[in-house]
Amino acid sequence: MNIHSNIIHLQKKISIALAENQRSPASLLLLAVSKGQNTQAIASAFDAGIRDFGENYWQEALIKIKHFAEFPILWHIIGSIQSNKAAQIAQSVHWVHTLDREKIARLLSTHRPTHLAPLNVCIEINLDEESSKSGISCQEALDFAQFVSTLPRLKLRGLMAIPTPVSDPDLQYQRFLHLAQLLSLCNEKIGLEMDTLSMGMSADYCAAIRAGSTIIRIGQAIFGPRAL
Ligand SMILES: *Cc1c(COP(=O)(O)O)cnc(C)c1O
């Protein structure tokens, strides 16, 4: 599996999707999801120009963050956070995409060191209202966004979602558009200036770009199929 050529290929497809939607290249961040990948794979992606990496599991993330301590990498947490890990996470990463509990939000803010910029956070929305999934419901989004915006050491950047996978691009687009509309609603109703939609993965990033995604989270299209 050639990570470098995967990235070149992906970037071409991303450029086309952006151009089709009259969007500038600077309006989208490609986040490489490196869960389950070793440090060699991450180094290959880094050499190909990737600077943002997403990890789901803290134990695994911490090993990699330490390994790449001297590299100009921005680390994003995209998995659920246990309260006993919140302090360490607040000290070590640049972004958290999966905020969905007040307790965790408070802990992250409390433990964000003052020598670092406020921690960038996105609220995870359970778009399909599936009880088995993490994230907060669309109904609760306004109140939760309002709460998070008051925490001094967090910077509320936007919303994130993992919609139920469907293969039809138009259906994918509808779900993503729903998240985009929720972001606008939150901004209008409570005067926030959220600028981030973290949506789109290997199988649906084109639809996400069309709906206004600003961060796509890509694993398999960069690193190849995951062995689980
Ligand atoms: C694994 C994962 C991704 C990447 O999924 P791919 O299908 O490999 O692109 C994106 N976001 C989250 C939250 C993930 O857990």
The ligand as an ORCA input file, in Angstrom:
! r2SCAN-3c Opt
* xyz 0 1
  C     -12.278      5.891     11.635
  C     -12.917      7.217     11.585
  C     -12.831      8.029     10.438
  C     -12.166      7.594      9.150
  O     -12.952      6.664      8.495
  P     -12.486      6.092      7.051
  O     -13.679      5.391      6.557
  O     -11.329      5.189      7.316
  O     -12.100      7.257      6.222
  C     -13.395      9.296     10.492
  N     -14.005      9.740     11.599
  C     -14.123      9.003     12.707
  C     -14.805      9.547     13.897
  C     -13.585      7.712     12.734
  O     -13.711      6.974     13.851
*
